[in-house]
Amino acid sequence: MLLRSAIAALAGGVTLLDVTLDFDYAVLVGIGIGTVVGFAAVRVRARIGQPTLTTAISFTVPLLAFFPAEALHGSGVLAVVVAGLITGFTATRHLTPQDPISERMNWRTIQLMLENGVFLAMGYQLLHVAEEVAREGGDLWGTIWVGLAVTAALILVRILFAGPLSVWLRFEQRRATRRLADTGRDKSARWRHVLRLPHAGKGSQRRRADWRVLAAAA
């Protein structure tokens, strides 16, 4: 989207108003398609009720959101992000606890394969990059030191971000485990079940489903 606008601007065929309208249209199309695909995918997966099939459907959700948005000249990336956010927020209400557990493990496997494949491909390019730097008369060792400095900075940023996040996730897992253990001794939950207050049972079921997902997460 931004690349198309930049190319058109270099050609001198657009104005600031045209770029703004095109950007707004792309954003609205991306949000709209992502919202529809996200809610529809969760509803379909809830009716199936089999973790294997629902996980397979989750693999198609990014494609179902990206390609229609791009075909309508919208933001396919934004559509995928919106569909993912909606799926994450609504899945615990409509899917069983086994569904997100199975989905998480399969997505982790795919993520591991893709990440290692990308880094492997980058490693094969190192010799070519070194040859290009030497051919252009550049400082090869200076380039290597810059690359090492950038790598160290990325590792440091990841540690600073992942450390507190890991501590918080472990705390949430322990709290979810305690809450599941205390559910049977929760007198207020028993009284709500006896009195059959509106939405009380459904709300408690959603909370217990969230706790089970957190407690079972690796």
C-alpha positions in Angstrom: 0.0 0.0 0.0 2.7 2.5 1.0 4.9 1.2 -1.8 2.2 1.8 -4.4 1.6 5.3 -3.1 5.4 6.1 -3.1 5.8 4.9 -6.7 2.9 6.9 -7.8 4.2 10.0 -6.0 7.6 9.6 -7.7 5.8 9.5 -11.1 4.1 12.7 -10.1 0.6 11.4 -10.8 -1.0 11.7 -7.3 -1.6 14.4 -4.8 -1.6 14.3 -1.0 -5.3 14.0 -1.0 -5.2 11.0 -3.3 -2.7 9.3 -1.1 -4.7 10.0 2.0 -7.9 8.7 0.5 -6.1 5.6 -0.8 -4.6 5.0 2.6 -8.0 5.3 4.4 -9.7 3.0 1.9 -7.0 0.4 2.3 -7.2 0.5 6.1 -11.0 0.3 6.1 -11.0 -2.6 3.7 -8.4 -4.4 5.7 -10.2 -4.0 9.0 -13.6 -5.0 7.4 -12.4 -8.1 5.8 -10.3 -9.1 8.8 -13.3 -8.7 11.1 -15.6 -10.8 8.9 -13.0 -13.5 8.4 -12.1 -13.6 12.1 -15.7 -14.0 13.4 -16.6 -16.4 10.6 -13.6 -18.6 11.2 -14.3 -18.9 15.0 -18.0 -19.6 14.4 -17.2 -22.4 11.9 -14.5 -23.9 14.1 -16.9 -23.9 17.1 -19.5 -25.9 15.1 -16.9 -28.5 14.1 -15.7 -29.2 17.6 -12.7 -31.3 16.6 -9.2 -29.9 17.6 -7.5 -31.4 14.5 -9.9 -30.0 12.0 -10.1 -26.6 13.8 -6.3 -26.3 13.8 -6.3 -27.1 10.1 -8.8 -24.3 9.5 -6.7 -21.9 11.5 -3.9 -22.3 8.9 -6.2 -21.0 6.2 -7.4 -17.9 8.1 -4.4 -15.7 7.2 -4.9 -16.6 3.5 -8.6 -16.0 3.6 -8.0 -12.6 5.0 -5.0 -11.5 3.0 -5.9 -12.3 -0.6 -9.5 -10.8 -0.7 -8.1 -7.6 0.9 -5.4 -7.4 -1.6 -7.8 -8.1 -4.5 -9.9 -5.1 -3.3 -6.7 -3.0 -3.1 -6.8 -3.0 0.7 -4.2 -3.8 3.3 -3.8 -7.6 3.4 -1.4 -7.4 6.3 -3.9 -5.4 8.3 -6.6 -7.8 7.5 -4.5 -10.8 8.8 -3.7 -8.9 12.0 -7.3 -8.0 12.6 -8.5 -11.6 11.9 -5.8 -12.9 14.3 -6.8 -10.4 17.1 -10.5 -11.3 16.8 -9.7 -15.0 16.8 -7.5 -14.6 19.9 -10.1 -12.7 21.8 -13.2 -14.7 20.9 -11.8 -18.3 20.7 -12.0 -18.9 24.4 -15.7 -18.1 24.4 -16.6 -20.5 21.6 -13.9 -23.2 21.4 -13.0 -25.9 23.8 -9.8 -25.7 25.8 -8.2 -28.5 23.6 -8.5 -26.4 20.5 -6.1 -23.5 21.5 -3.7 -26.0 23.0 -3.5 -28.1 19.8 -3.4 -24.9 17.7 -0.6 -23.4 19.7 1.6 -26.5 19.4 1.1 -26.8 15.6 1.7 -23.1 15.1 4.9 -23.3 17.2 6.1 -26.1 15.0 5.5 -24.1 11.8 7.1 -21.0 13.4 10.2 -23.0 14.3 10.5 -24.4 10.7 10.0 -21.0 9.1 12.4 -19.1 11.3 15.1 -21.7 10.9 14.5 -21.9 7.2 14.9 -18.1 6.9 18.1 -18.0 9.0 19.5 -20.9 7.0 18.8 -19.1 3.7 20.5 -16.0 5.2 23.5 -18.0 6.1 23.9 -19.3 2.6 24.1 -15.6 1.4 27.0 -14.6 3.7 29.7 -15.7 1.2 28.0 -13.8 -1.6 27.7 -10.7 0.6 31.4 -10.9 1.6 32.4 -11.3 -2.1 30.3 -8.2 -3.0 31.8 -6.1 -0.2 35.3 -7.1 -1.3 34.5 -6.4 -4.9 33.3 -2.9 -4.1 36.4 -2.2 -2.1 34.6 -2.0 1.2 35.8 -2.7 4.7 34.9 -6.4 5.2 35.9 -6.5 8.9 34.1 -3.2 9.5 30.9 -4.8 8.0 31.3 -7.8 10.1 31.6 -5.7 13.3 28.5 -3.7 12.4 26.6 -7.0 11.9 27.8 -8.3 15.2 26.8 -5.1 16.9 23.3 -5.2 15.4 22.9 -8.8 16.4 24.0 -8.1 20.0 21.5 -5.2 20.2 18.7 -7.4 18.9 19.5 -10.1 21.5 19.6 -7.5 24.3 16.3 -6.1 23.3 14.7 -9.5 23.1 16.0 -10.4 26.6 14.7 -7.2 28.0 11.3 -7.9 26.5 11.0 -11.6 26.9 12.3 -11.8 30.5 9.5 -9.8 32.1 7.0 -11.4 29.8 8.1 -14.9 30.7 7.9 -14.0 34.4 4.4 -12.6 34.0 3.2 -15.7 32.0 4.5 -18.0 34.7 2.7 -16.0 37.3 -0.5 -16.2 35.3 -0.1 -20.0 35.0 0.4 -20.5 38.7 -2.6 -18.3 39.5 -4.8 -20.1 37.0 -3.8 -23.4 38.5 -4.7 -22.2 42.0 -8.0 -20.9 40.8 -8.9 -24.2 39.2 -8.0 -26.0 42.4 -10.2 -23.5 44.4 -13.2 -23.7 42.0 -14.8 -26.5 43.9 -14.5 -24.6 47.1 -15.9 -21.4 45.7 -19.1 -20.9 47.7 -20.2 -17.9 45.6 -20.0 -20.0 42.4 -22.1 -22.7 44.0 -24.8 -20.1 45.0 -24.8 -18.6 41.5 -25.4 -22.1 40.1 -28.2 -22.7 42.5 -29.9 -19.4 42.0 -29.4 -19.6 38.2 -28.5 -15.9 37.8 -28.5 -14.7 34.2 -25.2 -15.2 32.4 -23.5 -16.3 35.7 -23.0 -19.9 34.6 -21.7 -19.0 31.1 -19.3 -16.4 32.5 -17.8 -18.8 35.0 -17.4 -21.4 32.3 -15.5 -18.9 30.2 -13.2 -18.0 33.1 -12.6 -21.7 33.8 -11.8 -22.3 30.2 -9.2 -19.5 30.2 -7.7 -20.9 33.4 -7.4 -24.4 31.9 -5.7 -23.0 28.8 -3.2 -21.1 30.9 -2.5 -24.0 33.3 -1.9 -26.4 30.4 0.3 -24.0 28.4 3.9 -25.1 28.3 
